[in-house]
Amino acid sequence: MLASPLYPACALVLLALLGATPVSADECDRLPPPSVTVKRFEDPVGLDTRYGYKALKVLGAEFARPENQVLGLTRATSRASFEIRTTSYVERSGRWECSSPQITVNYGHRPMTVYVAKEFPVGSCAYEEIYRHELRHVKAYQDHLVSIERDLTDTLTRRFATGQVWRAPKGQTRMMLEKEMNERWLPFIKREIERVESAQRLIDTPEEYARVSGACGGEIKRVVH
C-alpha cells in the first residue's frame, strides 16, 4: 500500500564569473558541458511492529479491501529533490550571460516502512508469512524505481544537457531552471514514481489474502476472527 506525497527540495548555486571582456563564443566554450545526473535514494527499509491489526486497517484504509483485515502494510513516501550548480560568464555590460547547468536529481521513497501487526510476534509462523508478503511490495517499489531511472535520465538530459550552453539575460538562467524544475519536472517525476500502484494492486489479490490468512494452521484466523 502506498502513501505518496512529493516534497520537493531544491538548492541552486549560481557562480557568476565576471569577465573583463564581452561574452564571446570562446569564453562560452570554456564552460563545462551541461549535464544531468539522476540518482535513486538508497535508504534502508524500516520495520514497525507497534500497531495492532485494527490500527493498521486505519493506516491503510485508502487501499484496504473493506472485507479484509490488514495484517501487514508497506508505506512508501515518494520524494524527489534537485540541485543545480551553474557556472556562468557575464558580459561586460552585465546584461547577458552564458551558463552551464550541472543538474542532479534524487528520487525514490523516503521513508519506506513495513508494518506487521503486533498480534503476530517476530519469529512466529504468522509473522514470517505476513512479512514475506510485505517484502513483495517492497520489491515492487524498488524494481519500479530501477525501471524508470533510464527514462528519467534520458528525458531530463534531452531537455537540459543538449551540449549547448544556456544563454539568457543576466540572472535569468537561475530563475528559468528553478521554475521549470518545480513546475514541470518534479510533478513529472512524481507521476512516474506513482505508476507502481498498478503493480502493487496485483499483489493484494483476494487469493493472496486468503492464502496468507489461512496459513500456519489457522493461527492468523484465530487472532483476527
N, C-alpha and C positions, 0 to 999 in steps of 0.2 A: 504494500500500500504506500501511497506517495503523498507527501506534503511538499509542495514545490514553489514557494515564493522565490523570487530572484532579487538579491540585494546587490546591486552594482556598486563596486568601489573603484575609484579611478584616481590615478596620480599622473600628472602630466608635467614634465620638466621641459622648458624651452631654454636652450643655451644659445643666446644671440651673440655671435662673434662679429663685432662691429668692425668692418673693414675701412681702410683709408681711401679705397677707390670704389667706383660704382660696381654693382654686381655684374659680372661678366660670365660668359659660358665657362671660361677656365676656372673661375672661382667656384662655380656650382659643381663643376666636375670633380673638385677636390673632396666633396662631401661623400660619405659612405653611401652605398645604395640603400634605399628604403627596404625594410624587412618586416615580416610578421612571424612571430613565434607563438604557437598555441600549445598550452600545457594542461594536463589534467591534474586536479587535486589528488593527492595520494594519501589522504588521511586514513588512519585505521578505523575499522567499523566498530562502533560501540556495542555494548551488551547491557541490557537493563532488565532485571528480574524483580523489580519492586512492586509491580502492579498486578492486581488480580485480573481474571479474565473479564469481569464486568467492567472494570475501569478501561481495559484495552478496547472493549467494544465502543466505549465513548470516544477514545482517542482515534479509533479507526472508523467512526460512524459514516464518514463520507463514502467509504469504499466497501464496507462490510455488507454482506447479504443479510437482510433483516432476520431471516430464519436461522442464521448461524451464530454461534458464539465465536468470539475472537480469542483463539488460543495463543497466537503469536502475531507479531506485527513488525514490519520493517518500514521505518520512516526515513525518508531521504529529502533533504532540503537542497534544492537546486540553487547554485550560486555561480556568478561569473564576475570577473573583475578585469580591468585592463590598466596597463601602464604604458605611456608613450613618452619616449625620450627623443627630443628633436634637436638636431644641430642645424643652425641656420647662419647664412651670410645675409647681412643687411647692407643695402647700397648706401652711398654717402649721404644722400638727402634724407635717409631714414624712412623713405616711403615704401620700398619694396624689399622683399626677402625671397630667397630660395632656401628650402628646408628639406631635410631628410628624416622622416619619422621612423623610429625603431619601435614597433608595437609588440607588446607581449600580452597575450590573453590567457587567463587562467579560468578553467571552468570545471564543473563537476558537482558533487554532492558534499555539503559540509554543514551539519554533520550527517552521517548515516548511522542509524541505531537499530539494532534488532531487539525486540521485546519478546520475552517468553513469560506467560502468566505465572505468578508466584505460587500458584497451587501445584505446580509441577517442579519439584526440586531438581537442581542441577545434578546430573548423573543418573536420574531416573529414566526409565524407558520412554515415558511420555515426553519428558523434556527433550530427549535426543530426537524423537520423531518430529516434534514441533520445530526444534532448532534447525534440523536438516531442511525442513520445508522453507523456513525463512531464508536459509542460505541460497536457495534457488532464486529468491527475489533479489538478494544481494548480487548474485552473479548476473542476473538480467540487467540490473542497473549498470554494473561495471562493464559488461560486454557492450552495452549500448553506447556508453561514453567512448569506448575504444573505436566503435564502428563509425562514429561521426567525426572523429578527430581529423581525418584526412580531408573530408569535405569542408569542415570549418576552416582549416588551414588554406585550402585552395581558394575558397570563396573570398576570404579576407585578403589573401595575397593578390588576387586579381584586382581587388579594389584599391589596396593601399601600397603595394610594392611592385609596380609595373616596370621598375628600373629607372624611371624618370624622377627627378626631384620635384617637389611641390613648389609652385611659385604663386605668391599672393601679396597683397598689401601687408606692410609690416604689422605683426601681431595677429593677423587673421588666420594663419595656419593653425595655431593652437585652438582657437575658438571653433574653427570648422571641424577639426578632428574630434574634439571633445563632444561637440554637439551631435555629430554623426554617429559616434560610437554609442552614446547614451540613447539616442532616439531611434536608431535603426538597428545597430548590430547587437547590442545586449538583448533587446527583445527577440531578435532572430535566434540568438544562441539559446535563449530560454525555450523557444518553441521546439528547437531541435532536441534539447535535453528531454523535454516532456513527451516526445514521441515514444518513449519507452512504455507509456501507460498501457498500450495495447498488448505488449508482451507480458506485462505484469498480470493483466486480467486472464491471460491464457493459463497462468499458473494456478490461480484460485478458482478452479472449476468445482462444480458440485461433487464430481467423482473424487477429486483430490481431498476435499474436505471430509467426505465420507471415509476415505482411506485412513487419513490421519486420526480422525476422531474415533475410529473403530480399532485403532492399533493397540498394542500392549495388553491384549487380553481384556479389553473393555475398561482399562484403567482410566482413560480420559473421559469416557461416557459417564462413569460413576461419579466423577467430580462435577461435571457441568450439567448433569440432568437430575 
